[in-house]
Amino acid sequence: MKVRVNSKKGLKTSLSVLVDKETIQKKIDEKLNELQQKVQLKGFRPGKVPTQVIKNQFGKSIYGEVIDGILKETSAKAIEENKIRVAGQPKIDLKTFGEGKDLDYTIELETLPEIKLKPLNKIKSTDYEVTVEKNILDERIDQIAKSQQEFKEKEVTNKSQKGDMVEFDYKAKIEGKDFEGNEGKKVQLILGRDLFIKGFDEQLLGVKKNENKLVSVKLPENYPKKELVNKKADFECKITNLKMPIAANINDDFAKKMGAKNLEDFKNLVKKQISREYKSSLDAITKKNILDQIENLHTIDLPQNLIEQEKHILTHGQKKEDIEKNDKKNTKLAKSRIKIGLVLNEIAEQNNLKISETEIKNEIEKQIKGMPGQEKMVMEYYQKNKSAVASLRGALYEEKIIGLIKNKITMNKKNVMLKEAEQIIKAFNENSKNETQTDNTKNNQKKSKIKKKNRKK
């Protein structure tokens, strides 16, 4: 095999590869001998079919298979020998080929840019810690207590009121006719939550046990039978039982029912849970801030084919008109993602960062512990889905890189109360929304100017 670099301009490289006919013929002979041991043809004993007969019958497919194998082997070797970091799929153009001829072809490819890392010590960001106020904690615990609420039966003479549990049987009709799924037995509703059909609860206020009650409502948009959506249905309800809520005593016994050691331990667990909810969002803001600064620090030429591949991923499943409408925004986002990805990967390589199988196993076990009762499902999900494991590996890899970066930059610790945390998150979300709207406005203004120019013409 002979390899020659034809041209090297920017991120584009062209190679010429020549494989002599003797090498090709040797591969073909090896394939013929291999087939001779396996092929069975009428009139010949197994393993005794003449190679010329095999060649006459399978020659074209053998040549095609051999050339395909040689192209894969030699192109990979040519790229490796020239130490080329390929971006995307190389393009191969056959110049000369055929039985009894040398194989001459070119490889056109785009290469990954050389990444010169800028010092990270110029980057500054904030590491937030969340303090949960007592009134917020008490409110959350009260909500938990209500969700675990128990009920006791009301007296027969008592009427239902908001917060009560009503148990009833029903039979519904539309325009006096039955329909599929129009009957229900021992249905339980807690009045005031409006979880059955909108407007149903309020019509059951003031009913008594053993009373019949007609409830009329419109069937919802998500009703399974689409032809019945928004149709008025009359429900003949037979009230079979009424129960009133029992106020939960938030004490050590309640805490133990919730899996805690005592009330103090339960409060600490709930406080940590609330803190984690906000901390997760704040960490995402910090990460975005760090990545934005890393992107701004580096100037990198990006391979066009990588940009197109990333845009394809971003717009997968979208309508053609939406893709065209948002092309500028998607191009900008694709470039940003590729640029950040290349820089992060370079940081990881220079610091020899890797994700071990043990780390992946530990993360899966952590997820399993966090989903009691669904352990088997989680385990099977990762066992059957290689892409899920690859995605998990990627997430852990990025997390490790970000962790390394945080140790190299200036991280200012800031303790925030819950209200301030909410304001920070809200401001971030609004800013992100405004940036998107600004991009769309600029695109519309540009289109408007183009239309005006066309009219003048």
C-alpha positions as CSV (number, residue, x, y, z in Angstrom):
1,M,0.0,0.0,0.0
2,K,1.3,3.4,-0.9
3,V,-0.2,6.6,0.6
4,R,0.3,10.2,-0.5
5,V,-1.0,13.4,1.0
6,N,-2.5,15.3,-2.0
7,S,-3.5,18.4,-0.1
8,K,-4.0,19.8,3.4
9,K,-5.9,23.0,3.6
10,G,-7.5,24.2,6.8
11,L,-9.6,21.3,8.2
12,K,-9.8,19.5,4.8
13,T,-7.3,16.8,3.9
14,S,-7.0,14.6,0.7
15,L,-5.1,11.4,0.6
16,S,-4.3,9.1,-2.4
17,V,-4.0,5.3,-1.7
18,L,-2.6,2.7,-4.1
19,V,-3.0,-1.0,-3.5
20,D,-1.1,-3.2,-6.0
21,K,-2.9,-5.9,-8.0
22,E,-0.8,-8.6,-6.4
23,T,-2.0,-7.9,-3.0
24,I,-5.6,-7.8,-4.2
25,Q,-5.2,-11.2,-6.1
26,K,-3.7,-12.7,-2.9
27,K,-6.8,-11.7,-1.0
28,I,-9.1,-13.1,-3.7
29,D,-7.2,-16.4,-3.8
30,E,-7.5,-16.7,0.0
31,K,-11.3,-16.1,-0.3
32,L,-11.6,-18.7,-3.1
33,N,-9.8,-21.3,-1.0
34,E,-12.0,-20.5,2.0
35,L,-15.1,-20.9,-0.2
36,Q,-13.8,-24.2,-1.6
37,Q,-13.9,-25.7,1.8
38,K,-17.5,-24.6,2.4
39,V,-19.4,-24.5,-0.9
40,Q,-21.5,-27.4,-2.0
41,L,-22.3,-27.6,-5.8
42,K,-24.2,-30.3,-7.6
43,G,-21.9,-32.9,-9.2
44,F,-19.0,-32.2,-6.8
45,R,-18.0,-33.7,-3.5
46,P,-17.8,-31.2,-0.5
47,G,-14.4,-29.5,-0.5
48,K,-13.6,-30.7,-4.0
49,V,-15.2,-28.0,-6.2
50,P,-12.5,-26.6,-8.5
51,T,-11.5,-23.0,-7.8
52,Q,-12.2,-22.0,-11.4
53,V,-15.8,-23.2,-11.1
54,I,-16.2,-21.2,-7.9
55,K,-14.7,-18.2,-9.5
56,N,-17.0,-18.5,-12.6
57,Q,-20.1,-18.7,-10.3
58,F,-19.1,-16.3,-7.5
59,G,-16.3,-14.2,-9.0
60,K,-18.1,-10.8,-9.0
61,S,-19.4,-11.1,-5.4
62,I,-16.0,-12.3,-4.2
63,Y,-14.2,-9.4,-5.9
64,G,-16.7,-6.9,-4.4
65,E,-16.3,-8.4,-0.9
66,V,-12.5,-8.4,-1.1
67,I,-12.4,-4.8,-2.4
68,D,-14.8,-3.6,0.3
69,G,-12.6,-5.2,3.0
70,I,-9.4,-3.7,1.5
71,L,-10.9,-0.3,1.4
72,K,-11.9,-0.4,5.0
73,E,-8.5,-1.8,6.1
74,T,-6.3,0.4,4.0
75,S,-8.2,3.7,4.6
76,A,-8.1,3.2,8.3
77,K,-4.4,2.4,8.2
78,A,-3.7,5.5,6.0
79,I,-5.5,7.7,8.4
80,E,-3.8,6.2,11.4
81,E,-0.3,6.4,9.8
82,N,-0.8,10.1,9.0
83,K,-2.1,10.7,12.6
84,I,-5.2,12.3,11.3
85,R,-8.0,13.1,13.8
86,V,-11.1,12.5,11.6
87,A,-14.3,14.5,12.0
88,G,-17.2,12.5,10.6
89,Q,-17.2,9.9,7.9
90,P,-14.4,10.1,5.2
91,K,-15.5,10.2,1.5
92,I,-13.8,7.6,-0.7
93,D,-13.6,8.1,-4.5
94,L,-12.4,5.1,-6.6
95,K,-10.1,6.2,-9.5
96,T,-8.9,2.8,-10.8
97,F,-10.2,-0.7,-10.0
98,G,-11.1,-4.0,-11.6
99,E,-9.9,-7.6,-11.8
100,G,-6.2,-7.7,-12.7
101,K,-5.8,-3.9,-11.9
102,D,-4.3,-1.9,-9.1
103,L,-6.8,-0.3,-6.7
104,D,-6.3,3.5,-6.8
105,Y,-8.6,5.7,-4.7
106,T,-8.7,9.0,-2.8
107,I,-9.9,9.8,0.7
108,E,-11.5,13.2,1.2
109,L,-11.9,14.0,4.9
110,E,-12.4,16.8,7.4
111,T,-10.2,16.8,10.5
112,L,-10.8,17.9,14.0
113,P,-9.2,21.2,14.8
114,E,-6.2,21.5,17.1
115,I,-7.4,22.7,20.5
116,K,-5.1,25.1,22.3
117,L,-6.6,25.4,25.8
118,K,-6.7,28.8,27.4
119,P,-5.9,29.1,31.2
120,L,-9.0,28.3,33.2
121,N,-8.0,30.4,36.2
122,K,-9.7,33.4,34.6
123,I,-13.1,31.9,35.0
124,K,-15.3,32.7,38.0
125,S,-18.6,31.3,39.0
126,T,-20.8,30.7,42.0
127,D,-21.4,27.6,44.0
128,Y,-24.8,28.0,45.7
129,E,-26.0,26.4,48.9
130,V,-29.7,26.6,49.8
131,T,-31.0,27.3,53.3
132,V,-34.6,26.2,53.8
133,E,-36.7,28.5,56.0
134,K,-38.7,27.1,58.9
135,N,-42.1,28.2,57.5
136,I,-41.3,26.5,54.1
137,L,-40.2,23.3,55.9
138,D,-43.4,23.3,58.0
139,E,-45.5,23.9,54.9
140,R,-43.9,21.0,53.0
141,I,-44.4,18.6,56.0
142,D,-48.0,19.7,56.3
143,Q,-48.5,18.9,52.6
144,I,-46.9,15.4,53.1
145,A,-49.2,14.8,56.1
146,K,-52.2,15.7,54.0
147,S,-51.1,13.4,51.2
148,Q,-50.9,10.6,53.8
149,Q,-54.3,11.5,55.3
150,E,-56.6,8.9,56.8
151,F,-60.4,9.1,56.8
152,K,-63.2,8.0,59.1
153,E,-66.9,7.4,58.2
154,K,-69.3,10.2,58.7
155,E,-72.7,9.9,60.3
156,V,-75.5,9.0,57.8
157,T,-77.2,12.3,58.4
158,N,-74.1,14.4,57.7
159,K,-73.6,16.1,54.3
160,S,-70.4,16.0,52.3
161,Q,-68.1,19.0,52.3
162,K,-64.7,20.0,50.8
163,G,-62.0,17.6,51.9
164,D,-64.3,14.7,52.4
165,M,-63.9,11.4,50.6
166,V,-67.0,10.4,48.6
167,E,-67.5,6.8,47.5
168,F,-70.1,6.2,44.8
169,D,-71.3,4.0,41.9
170,Y,-72.4,5.6,38.7
171,K,-74.0,5.0,35.3
172,A,-73.6,7.7,32.7
173,K,-75.5,8.5,29.5
174,I,-75.0,10.9,26.6
175,E,-78.3,12.2,25.1
176,G,-80.0,9.4,26.9
177,K,-77.9,6.6,25.4
178,D,-75.2,4.3,27.0
179,F,-71.6,4.5,25.8
180,E,-68.5,2.5,26.3
181,G,-67.0,2.9,29.7
182,N,-70.1,4.6,31.1
183,E,-70.2,2.6,34.4
184,G,-68.1,2.7,37.6
185,K,-68.3,1.0,41.0
186,K,-66.9,2.2,44.3
187,V,-65.2,5.3,42.8
188,Q,-63.5,7.4,45.5
189,L,-63.1,11.2,45.2
190,I,-61.7,13.6,47.7
191,L,-63.8,16.7,47.2
192,G,-61.9,19.9,46.2
193,R,-59.1,18.2,44.3
194,D,-61.0,18.1,41.0
195,L,-59.1,15.0,39.8
196,F,-62.0,13.1,38.1
197,I,-63.7,15.3,35.5
198,K,-63.5,19.0,35.8
199,G,-66.6,20.4,37.7
200,F,-67.6,16.9,39.0
201,D,-66.4,17.4,42.6
202,E,-68.4,20.6,43.3
203,Q,-71.7,18.9,42.3
204,L,-71.1,16.3,45.0
205,L,-70.9,18.9,47.8
206,G,-73.8,18.6,50.2
207,V,-74.7,15.0,49.4
208,K,-75.6,12.3,52.0
209,K,-74.8,8.6,52.2
210,N,-77.3,6.4,50.2
211,E,-78.5,9.5,48.2
212,N,-78.9,9.5,44.4
213,K,-77.3,12.5,42.7
214,L,-77.4,13.5,39.0
215,V,-74.1,15.1,37.9
216,S,-73.8,16.7,34.4
217,V,-70.4,17.5,33.0
218,K,-68.6,17.7,29.6
219,L,-66.2,14.8,28.9
220,P,-62.6,16.0,28.8
221,E,-60.2,16.5,25.9
222,N,-58.2,13.5,26.9
223,Y,-61.2,11.1,26.9
224,P,-60.1,7.9,25.2
225,K,-63.1,7.9,22.7
226,K,-62.3,11.0,20.6
227,E,-65.8,11.2,19.2
228,L,-67.2,11.8,22.7
229,V,-64.8,14.6,23.7
230,N,-66.7,17.7,24.9
231,K,-70.0,15.9,24.8
232,K,-72.3,16.5,27.8
233,A,-72.7,13.4,29.9
234,D,-75.2,12.8,32.7
235,F,-73.9,10.7,35.6
236,E,-76.5,9.0,37.8
237,C,-74.5,8.6,41.1
238,K,-75.4,6.4,44.0
239,I,-73.5,7.7,47.1
240,T,-72.4,4.5,49.0
241,N,-70.2,6.1,51.6
242,L,-68.9,9.4,53.1
243,K,-65.7,9.8,55.0
244,M,-64.2,12.8,56.7
245,P,-60.4,13.5,57.0
246,I,-58.6,12.9,60.3
247,A,-56.0,15.5,61.1
248,A,-52.6,13.8,61.1
249,N,-50.5,14.2,64.2
250,I,-47.1,15.2,63.0
251,N,-45.0,13.4,65.7
252,D,-42.4,10.7,66.1
253,D,-45.0,8.0,65.2
254,F,-45.9,9.8,61.9
255,A,-42.2,10.2,61.2
256,K,-41.5,6.5,61.7
257,K,-44.4,5.7,59.3
258,M,-42.6,7.8,56.7
259,G,-39.4,5.8,57.2
260,A,-37.5,8.2,59.5
261,K,-36.1,7.5,63.0
262,N,-38.1,10.3,64.7
263,L,-39.7,13.7,63.9
264,E,-36.3,15.5,64.0
265,D,-34.8,13.1,61.6
266,F,-37.9,13.4,59.3
267,K,-37.6,17.2,59.3
268,N,-33.9,16.9,58.3
269,L,-34.7,14.5,55.5
270,V,-37.4,16.8,54.1
271,K,-35.1,19.8,54.5
272,K,-32.4,18.0,52.5
273,Q,-35.0,17.0,49.8
274,I,-36.2,20.6,49.4
275,S,-32.6,21.9,49.3
276,R,-31.7,19.3,46.6
277,E,-34.6,20.3,44.4
278,Y,-33.4,23.9,44.2
279,K,-29.7,23.0,44.4
280,S,-30.1,20.9,41.2
281,S,-31.4,23.9,39.3
282,L,-28.8,26.2,40.7
283,D,-26.0,23.8,39.8
284,A,-27.4,23.7,36.2
285,I,-27.2,27.5,36.1
286,T,-23.6,27.4,37.4
287,K,-22.6,24.8,34.9
288,K,-24.1,26.9,32.0
289,N,-22.3,29.9,33.3
290,I,-18.9,28.0,33.3
291,L,-19.5,26.5,29.9
292,D,-20.4,29.9,28.4
293,Q,-17.1,31.4,29.7
294,I,-15.2,28.4,28.4
295,E,-16.8,28.9,24.9
296,N,-16.0,32.6,24.9
297,L,-12.4,32.0,25.9
298,H,-11.7,29.8,22.8
299,T,-11.7,30.5,19.1
300,I,-11.9,27.3,17.1
301,D,-12.5,26.5,13.4
302,L,-15.2,23.8,13.2
303,P,-15.6,21.1,10.6
304,Q,-18.8,21.8,8.5
305,N,-19.8,18.1,8.4
306,L,-19.9,18.0,12.3
307,I,-22.1,21.2,12.3
308,E,-24.5,19.5,9.8
309,Q,-24.6,16.3,11.9
310,E,-25.3,18.2,15.1
311,K,-28.0,20.2,13.4
312,H,-29.6,17.0,12.1
313,I,-29.6,15.7,15.7
314,L,-31.2,19.0,17.0
315,T,-33.9,19.0,14.4
316,H,-34.7,15.3,14.3
317,G,-38.5,14.8,14.0
318,Q,-39.2,18.5,13.2
319,K,-41.2,19.7,10.2
320,K,-39.3,20.9,7.2
321,E,-40.7,24.5,7.5
322,D,-39.7,24.7,11.2
323,I,-36.2,23.5,10.4
324,E,-35.8,26.2,7.7
325,K,-37.4,28.9,9.9
326,N,-34.9,28.2,12.8
327,D,-31.9,27.3,10.7
328,K,-29.8,30.3,12.0
329,K,-30.6,29.5,15.6
330,N,-29.9,25.8,15.2
331,T,-26.6,26.5,13.4
332,K,-25.6,28.7,16.3
333,L,-26.6,26.1,18.9
334,A,-24.9,23.3,16.9
335,K,-21.6,25.3,16.7
336,S,-21.8,26.0,20.5
337,R,-22.3,22.4,21.4
338,I,-19.5,21.1,19.2
339,K,-17.1,23.8,20.4
340,I,-17.8,23.2,24.0
341,G,-17.6,19.4,23.5
342,L,-14.2,19.6,21.8
343,V,-12.8,21.8,24.5
344,L,-14.1,19.6,27.3
345,N,-12.7,16.5,25.6
346,E,-9.3,18.1,25.3
347,I,-9.4,19.0,29.0
348,A,-10.3,15.4,29.8
349,E,-7.5,14.0,27.5
350,Q,-4.8,16.3,28.9
351,N,-5.8,15.3,32.5
352,N,-6.2,11.6,31.5
353,L,-9.8,11.4,32.7
354,K,-11.7,8.2,32.0
355,I,-14.9,6.5,33.2
356,S,-14.4,3.0,34.5
357,E,-16.9,0.1,34.4
358,T,-17.0,0.3,38.2
359,E,-18.2,3.9,38.1
360,I,-21.0,3.0,35.6
361,K,-22.0,0.0,37.8
362,N,-22.0,2.2,40.9
363,E,-24.2,4.8,39.2
364,I,-26.7,2.1,38.1
365,E,-26.8,0.7,41.6
366,K,-27.4,4.3,42.9
367,Q,-30.4,4.6,40.6
368,I,-31.7,1.2,41.6
369,K,-31.6,2.2,45.3
370,G,-33.5,5.4,44.4
371,M,-36.4,3.4,42.8
372,P,-37.5,0.9,45.4
373,G,-39.8,-1.8,43.9
374,Q,-38.5,-1.2,40.4
375,E,-35.0,-2.6,40.8
376,K,-35.5,-5.3,38.2
377,M,-36.9,-2.9,35.6
378,V,-34.0,-0.5,36.0
379,M,-31.4,-3.3,35.8
380,E,-33.1,-4.8,32.6
381,Y,-33.2,-1.4,31.0
382,Y,-29.5,-1.0,31.1
383,Q,-28.8,-4.7,30.3
384,K,-30.9,-4.5,27.1
385,N,-30.0,-0.9,26.0
386,K,-26.4,-0.3,25.1
387,S,-27.3,3.2,24.0
388,A,-28.6,3.9,27.6
389,V,-25.3,2.7,29.0
390,A,-23.4,4.9,26.5
391,S,-25.6,7.9,27.4
392,L,-24.9,7.2,31.1
393,R,-21.1,7.0,30.4
394,G,-21.3,10.3,28.6
395,A,-23.1,12.0,31.4
396,L,-20.6,10.7,34.0
397,Y,-17.7,11.7,31.8
398,E,-19.0,15.3,31.5
399,E,-19.7,15.5,35.2
400,K,-16.1,14.4,36.0
401,I,-14.8,17.1,33.6
402,I,-16.9,19.8,35.1
403,G,-15.8,18.7,38.6
404,L,-12.1,19.0,37.5
405,I,-12.8,22.5,36.0
406,K,-14.5,23.7,39.2
407,N,-11.3,22.8,41.1
408,K,-9.2,24.9,38.7
409,I,-11.4,28.0,38.6
410,T,-12.5,30.5,41.2
411,M,-15.7,29.3,42.8
412,N,-17.4,31.7,45.1
413,K,-19.6,30.0,47.7
414,K,-23.0,31.7,48.3
415,N,-25.6,30.7,50.7
416,V,-29.1,31.7,49.6
417,M,-32.5,31.5,51.2
418,L,-35.3,29.6,49.2
419,K,-36.9,32.8,48.0
420,E,-33.7,34.1,46.6
421,A,-33.0,30.8,45.0
422,E,-36.4,31.0,43.3
423,Q,-35.6,34.5,42.0
424,I,-32.2,33.4,40.6
425,I,-33.9,30.4,38.8
426,K,-36.7,32.6,37.5
427,A,-34.3,35.3,36.2
428,F,-32.2,32.6,34.4
429,N,-35.3,31.1,32.8
430,E,-36.6,34.5,31.7
431,N,-33.2,35.5,30.3
432,S,-33.0,32.2,28.3
433,K,-36.5,32.9,27.0
434,N,-35.7,36.5,26.0
435,E,-32.5,35.3,24.1
436,T,-34.7,32.9,22.1
437,Q,-37.2,35.6,21.3
438,T,-34.4,38.1,20.4
439,D,-33.0,35.6,17.9
440,N,-36.5,35.0,16.4
441,T,-37.1,38.8,16.1
442,K,-33.7,39.3,14.3
443,N,-34.6,36.5,11.9
444,N,-38.0,38.0,11.2
445,Q,-36.5,41.5,10.7
446,K,-33.9,40.1,8.3
447,K,-36.6,38.3,6.2
448,S,-38.7,41.5,6.2
449,K,-35.8,43.5,4.7
450,I,-35.2,40.8,2.1
451,K,-38.9,41.0,1.1
452,K,-38.8,44.8,0.8
453,K,-35.7,44.7,-1.4
454,N,-37.4,42.2,-3.7
455,R,-40.5,44.4,-4.0
456,K,-38.2,47.4,-5.0
457,K,-36.7,45.3,-7.7
